Amino acid sequence: MKKQPAFAKIGPLLLVLASLAGCAAIQAPHREHLEAGDSALRECAHWFRALDRAIAAAGVADIGARRIDGFPYLRVDRFSASFRQQAGDDAATNAAWLQRLRELDVIGRRIEIDNLPDPAVRALDDAGRDALLTRLQECAMQLARVDLPAGEYSEVLARRARVDDDYSSLKRALGLYELTRLPFHAGVENWQERAAAEIEAVRRGKAPVADLLRYRPADVDGYTRAEVRDLLARAARHPLGIAQLSREQRSRLFATYAPVFEIETAGDFDRIGQPYWNGGPVPGIDLARPTVYTRIDYTRVDNRSLLQLVYVAWFPERPAAHWLDLLAGRLDGLAWRVTLAPDGEPVLFDSIHPCGCYHMFFTTPRVEPIAAPAASIEWAFTAASLPRIAAGQRLVVSLQSRTHYLRNAWPAEVDGDVDYLFADYDDLRSLPLPDGGARSLFGEDGLVPGTARGERFLFWPMGIRSAGAMRQAGSQATAFVGRRHFDDPDLVEKRFRLRAADQYPATGAGDQTGD
C-alpha cells in the first residue's frame, strides 16, 4: 500500500480547526446567527460573512467609521461612541443612536461595494452592486430584529461601540516613551514658538517669499446668520444634536463659512487640486480642478453637540528642502475647521495637515482657554487670536510655500484669483480608476499609499503608525506627546470654555491684517 503524505492525514483536521478558529473570531450575536434554526436569519448571517470576506480579499475595507464586533450592520465613530452610555437613558436617544450607527454602516458598505472588483461583485450576486445594497438593507433589518428587538438598548452593543485610539502602547513601551517623549516635547514646543512668531511677523508686515495666489470659493449662495441659527436650533431638537441637512442646505452652509486660501506659490507643489488615480501606486493631484473637500464634524460641549465644518485642500507634494528632509513626500494638504456656536457665530477655528500633524487653534473673544492638566503634554496650541467674525466676513487662511504651514489667518473682504470647487469628502473614499472600477484614496489602514515620510523612522517611539503619512479622517492622531485625535468629541470641551453671545460685545476686525 502506498504511504499517504503526512499532510493528507492531518489536512482535514487543520481545515476543521481553521473553520472553528474563524467562527471563534466572530463575536456573539453574529456567531450564533451563523447556526440559527431560522433559515432566513442564518442565510443573512452567512451573507454578511461572505461580503466581509470578499471585502477583505479585495483589500477595500473602509475605516471612516469602525465596525462593531458581533453587529456587522452597524459602525461607530468617536462622536457616536460618546453617546453609548447615554443611549440607555431614554428610548428616543437610543433610537437616534441606533439609526446613526446604521447610517454609518450603510455609508461604509456602499463605499466598499463600489470599490469591489467586478468579479467579486458577480460572485456575491449576478444582479450587480445595486442588488448587494438591497440585500444589505434586508439582512440588516433581519439581524436587528433579533439582536435589538423593538430597538431595545443593548449593553453588549454599548460596550463594544467604541473607537480605540490610534496609538500603539507596545511601540511606546519599546521606545521608552516616558524618556523619549521629553526631547520630542521640546521639539514640538520649538515648532510652536516658530509658528506663532511667523504669524506675528506676517501680521506686522513680513513680505511673502513667493507670489501670493488666492483661491476663493465658487459662487454658491450662503446663509444669513439668522438662517444658520434656525438650522442649528432644529438640530438641537434631535436627540444627538445632529443637523438633518439636504444636499442644497449642506452646500449653502459650507459656502457661508468657506475660507479664502492664500498661498505663497513658488511651483506646482503649492497649488491645490483634485486627487485621482492614474494607474500608478501613488495618487496624483489634478491641478486643473482646484477643489476643496468638505465634511461635517461634531464636538460636544456642556452635553450639547456643536456643528463643525471641515474644509480640506490637497497639494501634490511637500518638496524636499535638502537631501535629508525627513518631512518631505508625496501629497500634502490642510484641513481647516470652523466650530459654530448655537447662534451660528463661528467661535473657534483649528487646523491640521492630513497626517494629523501641526494641530493649531485660532480663538475668538467668545472662547476662553482651559489650562493643560500637565505641562509635558500637547494640549491646545493657540497660534493666534482672531476678533469676532462679523456676518458676511470671510477668513483668509494664508499658507507658506513648500511646507504649507499656516502663515496667518484673518477676517477680510478680499477677492480671489482662482475659484475652487466644493466636493464631498466621502468622494475621496471611492475614486474612479482609469480602466474602470473605483478605489479609495485611503488604504485599509486609513493611510494614503505612497505618502510615507522619513520621519516615521524617528518618531515611532511616540506610538503613531507611519508618522507624517497622509491619512483618512477618523484616524488622525494629532499629538506626539499625550493622546489626542482631531475627531475627539470632547476635544473642545476639555480645552476651552465657550461664552454666550451676550457675554461679550461685538467688535470690529481690529488690527488683524494680512500683508
C-alpha positions in Angstrom: 0.0 0.0 0.0 1.3 3.4 -0.9 2.0 5.5 2.1 0.0 8.7 2.4 1.8 12.0 2.9 1.6 13.3 6.4 -0.4 16.3 5.2 -3.1 14.0 3.8 -3.7 12.7 7.3 -3.8 16.0 9.1 -5.1 18.2 6.3 -8.8 17.7 7.1 -8.1 18.2 10.8 -6.4 21.5 10.0 -9.3 22.6 7.9 -11.7 21.9 10.7 -9.6 23.7 13.2 -9.2 26.7 10.8 -13.0 26.8 10.4 -13.5 26.7 14.2 -11.0 29.4 14.7 -12.8 31.6 12.1 -16.0 31.1 13.9 -14.4 31.8 17.3 -13.1 35.1 15.9 -16.7 36.2 15.2 -18.4 37.6 18.2 -21.9 37.0 19.5 -24.6 37.6 18.5 -23.4 37.1 14.9 -21.7 33.8 15.8 -25.0 32.3 16.9 -26.8 33.6 13.9 -24.5 31.5 11.6 -26.0 28.4 13.1 -29.5 29.7 13.8 -32.6 27.4 13.2 -34.3 30.3 11.4 -33.1 29.8 7.8 -33.7 33.5 6.8 -31.6 34.6 9.8 -28.9 32.0 9.1 -28.7 33.0 5.4 -28.3 36.7 6.2 -25.6 35.9 8.8 -23.7 33.9 6.2 -24.3 36.6 3.5 -22.7 39.3 5.7 -19.8 36.9 6.4 -19.3 36.3 2.6 -19.4 40.1 2.0 -16.8 40.7 4.7 -14.6 38.0 3.2 -14.9 39.5 -0.3 -14.1 43.0 1.0 -11.1 41.6 2.9 -9.8 39.6 -0.1 -10.0 42.7 -2.3 -8.4 45.0 0.3 -11.2 47.6 0.1 -12.2 47.8 3.8 -13.0 51.4 4.8 -12.3 52.7 8.3 -14.1 56.0 8.1 -16.3 54.5 10.8 -15.2 51.4 12.7 -17.0 48.1 12.6 -18.6 46.7 15.8 -17.8 43.1 16.8 -20.9 40.9 16.5 -23.0 43.5 14.8 -22.0 43.5 11.1 -24.7 46.0 10.1 -23.6 48.8 12.5 -20.5 51.0 12.7 -19.3 53.7 15.0 -17.2 56.9 15.0 -15.8 58.7 18.0 -18.7 61.2 18.2 -21.3 58.4 18.1 -19.3 56.4 20.7 -19.6 59.3 23.1 -23.4 58.5 23.4 -23.0 54.8 24.1 -24.0 55.0 27.8 -26.4 58.0 27.4 -28.3 56.0 24.8 -29.7 53.9 27.7 -31.3 56.9 29.3 -34.4 57.0 27.1 -36.0 55.4 24.0 -35.7 58.5 21.8 -31.9 58.8 22.3 -31.4 55.1 21.8 -33.4 55.1 18.6 -31.5 58.0 17.2 -28.2 56.4 18.3 -29.0 53.1 16.6 -30.1 55.0 13.4 -26.7 56.8 13.4 -24.8 53.6 13.8 -26.9 52.1 11.0 -26.3 55.1 8.7 -22.5 54.9 9.3 -22.5 51.3 8.2 -24.6 52.0 5.1 -22.1 54.7 4.0 -19.1 52.4 4.7 -20.7 49.4 3.0 -21.7 51.4 -0.1 -18.2 52.6 -0.5 -16.7 49.1 0.0 -19.2 47.6 -2.5 -18.4 50.4 -5.0 -14.7 49.6 -4.7 -15.1 45.8 -5.1 -13.8 44.5 -8.4 -16.5 43.3 -10.8 -15.7 39.6 -10.4 -16.1 39.8 -6.6 -19.4 41.5 -7.1 -20.7 38.9 -9.5 -19.5 36.1 -7.1 -21.8 37.6 -4.5 -24.7 38.4 -6.7 -25.1 38.2 -10.5 -27.5 41.1 -10.4 -24.7 43.6 -9.5 -24.0 46.2 -6.9 -27.5 47.6 -6.5 -28.7 44.1 -5.6 -26.0 43.9 -3.0 -27.1 47.1 -1.4 -30.7 45.9 -1.4 -29.7 42.7 0.2 -27.6 44.6 2.7 -30.7 46.5 3.9 -32.9 43.4 4.0 -30.3 41.4 6.1 -29.5 44.3 8.4 -33.2 44.5 9.3 -33.4 40.8 9.7 -30.5 40.7 12.2 -31.5 43.8 14.0 -35.0 42.4 14.7 -33.3 39.6 16.6 -30.4 41.5 18.2 -32.3 44.6 19.1 -36.0 43.7 19.3 -38.2 46.8 19.1 -35.0 48.9 19.1 -34.1 48.0 22.7 -31.0 49.3 24.3 -28.2 46.7 24.4 -25.5 46.8 27.0 -23.4 44.4 24.8 -23.6 46.8 21.9 -22.9 49.8 24.1 -19.8 48.1 25.5 -18.4 47.4 22.0 -19.4 50.6 20.3 -16.2 52.3 20.9 -13.2 53.5 18.8 -9.7 52.6 20.1 -7.2 55.4 20.0 -4.7 55.5 17.2 -1.6 55.0 19.4 0.4 51.8 19.9 1.1 51.2 23.5 3.5 48.5 22.5 5.6 50.9 20.4 5.6 53.4 23.2 6.8 50.7 25.6 9.6 49.5 23.3 10.6 53.1 22.5 10.9 54.0 26.2 8.2 56.7 25.8 8.4 58.1 29.3 12.0 59.1 28.5 11.9 59.8 24.8 8.8 62.0 25.0 10.9 64.7 26.7 13.1 65.6 23.7 10.0 65.2 21.4 8.0 67.6 23.5 10.9 70.1 23.4 10.8 69.7 19.6 7.1 70.3 19.5 7.4 73.4 21.6 10.1 74.7 19.3 7.9 74.4 16.3 5.0 76.1 18.1 7.2 79.0 19.0 8.4 79.4 15.4 4.8 79.1 14.1 3.5 81.7 16.4 6.4 84.0 15.6 5.8 83.6 11.9 2.2 84.6 12.2 3.1 87.6 14.3 5.8 88.6 11.7 3.3 88.4 8.9 0.8 90.5 10.8 3.5 93.1 11.3 4.1 93.2 7.5 6.6 90.5 6.7 6.7 90.0 2.9 5.8 86.7 1.3 8.7 84.6 -0.1 6.8 84.0 -3.4 3.8 85.4 -5.3 0.5 85.0 -3.4 -2.2 83.1 -5.2 -5.7 83.4 -3.7 -8.3 80.6 -4.1 -11.9 81.8 -3.4 -15.0 79.6 -3.0 -17.1 79.2 -6.2 -20.2 81.3 -6.3 -22.7 79.5 -4.2 -25.4 81.4 -2.2 -24.7 81.2 1.5 -27.0 81.7 4.5 -27.6 84.7 6.7 -26.6 84.3 10.4 -30.2 84.1 11.3 -30.9 81.3 8.9 -27.9 79.3 10.3 -29.2 79.9 13.8 -32.6 78.4 12.7 -30.8 75.3 11.2 -28.9 74.8 14.4 -32.0 75.2 16.5 -33.7 72.4 14.6 -30.6 70.3 15.0 -30.7 70.9 18.8 -34.0 69.1 18.9 -32.5 65.9 17.6 -31.7 63.5 20.4 -28.0 63.5 19.4 -27.9 67.2 18.2 -27.4 66.2 14.6 -28.4 68.5 11.8 -30.6 66.8 9.2 -29.5 68.7 6.1 -30.4 68.3 2.4 -27.6 68.4 -0.2 -28.6 72.1 -1.0 -28.5 73.0 2.7 -25.1 71.5 3.1 -23.8 73.3 0.1 -25.1 76.7 1.3 -23.8 76.1 4.8 -20.3 75.3 3.6 -20.4 78.3 1.2 -21.3 80.6 4.2 -18.1 80.0 6.1 -15.7 78.9 3.4 -12.3 80.5 3.7 -10.2 82.2 1.0 -6.9 80.2 0.8 -4.0 82.5 0.1 -0.8 80.5 -0.8 2.8 81.5 -1.4 3.2 79.9 -4.8 6.7 79.0 -5.9 5.7 76.0 -8.0 3.1 73.4 -8.7 3.7 71.9 -5.3 2.0 74.9 -3.9 -1.2 74.6 -6.0 -4.3 72.8 -4.8 -6.1 70.3 -6.9 -8.2 67.2 -7.0 -6.8 63.7 -6.1 -7.1 61.0 -8.7 -5.8 57.5 -9.5 -3.8 57.3 -12.7 -2.9 53.6 -12.7 0.2 54.0 -10.5 0.8 53.1 -6.9 0.5 56.7 -5.7 -2.4 59.0 -6.4 -1.9 62.2 -8.4 -3.4 65.7 -8.0 -5.2 67.3 -10.9 -4.2 70.9 -10.7 -6.7 71.9 -13.4 -9.5 71.4 -10.9 -8.8 73.3 -7.7 -11.1 71.5 -5.2 -11.8 71.8 -1.5 -13.4 68.8 0.2 -16.0 69.3 2.8 -17.1 67.3 5.8 -19.3 67.9 8.8 -18.0 67.1 12.3 -19.5 67.5 15.7 -18.0 68.3 19.1 -19.8 68.1 22.4 -19.7 71.0 24.9 -21.8 71.0 28.1 -23.7 68.0 26.8 -24.7 69.8 23.6 -23.5 69.0 20.1 -21.9 71.8 18.2 -21.6 71.6 14.4 -18.2 71.9 12.8 -17.4 72.5 9.2 -14.2 71.0 7.8 -12.5 72.2 4.6 -9.7 70.0 3.2 -7.3 71.1 0.4 -4.7 68.8 -1.2 -1.3 69.6 -2.7 0.8 67.3 -5.0 3.7 67.1 -2.5 5.8 68.6 0.2 9.1 69.1 -1.7 12.4 68.3 0.0 14.3 71.3 1.3 17.5 69.3 1.3 18.6 65.7 0.8 17.9 64.7 4.4 14.5 66.3 4.7 12.5 63.7 6.7 9.3 65.6 6.4 9.1 65.7 2.6 7.0 63.4 0.5 4.2 62.8 -2.0 0.9 64.6 -1.3 0.3 67.3 1.4 -2.7 69.3 2.5 -4.5 71.3 5.0 -7.7 70.7 7.0 -9.4 73.9 8.2 -12.2 73.5 10.7 -14.9 76.0 11.9 -16.8 75.4 15.1 -20.2 77.1 15.2 -21.9 78.4 18.4 -25.7 77.6 18.6 -26.4 81.1 17.3 -24.4 80.5 14.1 -21.4 82.5 15.0 -18.0 80.9 14.3 -16.2 80.9 17.7 -13.2 78.6 17.3 -11.0 77.5 14.4 -8.4 74.8 14.2 -6.3 73.1 11.6 -4.1 70.1 10.8 -2.4 68.7 7.9 -4.0 65.4 6.7 -1.2 63.5 8.5 -2.7 64.8 11.8 0.4 66.9 12.3 0.7 70.6 13.1 -2.6 70.9 15.1 -3.2 74.6 16.0 -6.1 76.6 17.2 -7.3 80.2 16.5 -9.5 81.5 19.2 -12.1 84.3 19.2 -13.2 86.5 22.2 -16.1 84.1 22.8 -13.6 81.4 23.8 -11.5 81.1 26.9 -8.7 78.6 27.1 -8.5 76.0 29.8 -5.1 75.3 31.2 -3.4 72.0 30.5 -3.6 69.4 33.2 0.2 68.8 32.8 3.0 70.8 31.3 4.5 67.9 29.5 1.7 67.0 27.0 0.5 68.6 23.8 -2.7 70.3 24.9 -4.0 73.1 22.7 -1.6 75.2 20.8 -3.3 78.6 20.2 -1.3 80.0 17.3 -3.1 83.4 17.4 -6.3 85.1 18.3 -9.0 86.5 16.0 -11.6 89.1 16.5 -15.3 88.1 16.5 -16.2 87.3 12.9 -18.9 89.5 11.6 -21.7 88.0 9.5 -20.7 88.0 5.8 -17.0 88.2 6.5 -14.6 85.5 5.3 -11.4 84.3 6.8 -8.3 84.5 4.7 -6.2 81.4 5.5 -2.6 82.1 4.3 -0.1 79.2 3.8 3.7 79.2 3.4 5.3 77.9 0.3 6.6 74.3 0.2 5.8 73.3 3.9 2.2 74.6 3.7 2.4 75.7 7.3 -0.1 78.4 8.2 1.4 81.9 8.0 -1.7 83.8 9.0 -5.4 83.9 9.3 -7.6 87.0 9.5 -11.1 88.2 8.5 -11.2 90.4 5.5 -13.2 91.2 2.4 -10.9 90.2 -0.4 -11.2 89.0 -3.9 -9.5 85.8 -5.3 -7.5 84.8 -8.3 -9.0 81.3 -8.8 -12.3 79.8 -7.9 -12.2 76.5 -6.1 -14.9 73.8 -6.4 -16.6 72.1 -3.4 -16.7 68.3 -3.2 -17.9 65.9 -0.5 -15.0 64.4 1.5 -16.7 61.0 1.0 -15.9 61.2 -2.7 -12.3 60.5 -1.7 -13.3 57.1 -0.4 -14.2 55.9 -3.9 -12.3 57.5 -6.8 -12.7 56.2 -10.4 -9.9 54.2 -11.9 -8.7 54.9 -15.4 -9.7 51.4 -16.7 -13.0 51.2 -14.8 -13.9 50.4 -11.3 -13.1 52.5 -8.2 -10.5 52.7 -5.4 -10.4 54.7 -2.2 -7.7 57.4 -1.8 -7.0 55.7 1.5 -5.8 52.2 2.3 -7.5 49.8 4.7 -5.3 51.2 7.5 -6.5 54.8 6.7 -3.2 55.8 5.1 -2.8 57.2 1.6 -0.5 54.8 -0.3 2.9 56.2 -1.2 2.8 59.2 1.2 5.1 57.7 3.9 7.7 60.2 5.3 11.2 59.5 6.5 10.2 60.9 9.9 8.4 57.6 10.7 11.8 56.0 11.5 12.5 58.7 14.1 9.0 59.3 15.6 7.9 55.7 16.1 8.5 55.7 19.9 5.6 58.1 20.1 3.3 55.2 19.1 1.8 56.7 15.9 1.7 54.4 12.8 3.8 55.9 9.9 4.1 59.4 11.4 3.8 62.0 8.7 1.8 59.9 6.2 -1.4 61.4 4.8 -4.4 59.6 6.4 -8.2 59.4 6.5 -10.4 61.5 8.7 -11.3 59.4 11.8 -7.7 58.1 12.1 -5.8 61.3 12.6 -3.8 61.3 15.9 -2.8 64.9 16.5 -0.3 64.8 19.3 3.1 63.1 19.6 3.2 63.6 23.4 -0.1 62.6 25.1 -3.1 61.1 23.2 -5.3 63.3 21.1 -7.3 63.0 17.9 -8.8 65.5 15.5 -12.3 63.9 16.0 -12.2 63.5 19.8 -15.8 64.5 20.8 -14.5 66.2 23.9 -11.6 67.9 22.3 -13.0 71.4 22.6 -14.8 71.0 25.9 -11.6 69.9 27.7 -9.6 72.8 26.4 -11.9 75.8 26.0 -14.9 77.5 27.7 -17.4 79.0 25.3 -19.1 82.2 26.2 -22.7 83.0 25.2 -23.1 85.8 22.6 -24.4 88.3 25.2 -21.4 87.7 27.4 -19.1 89.6 25.0 -19.9 92.6 22.9 -19.5 92.5 19.2 -16.2 94.0 18.0 -14.8 95.1 14.7 -11.9 93.5 12.8 -9.4 95.4 15.0 -5.8 95.4 13.8 -5.7 91.8 12.5 -4.4 92.3 9.0 -2.7 90.5 6.2 0.2 91.6 4.1 
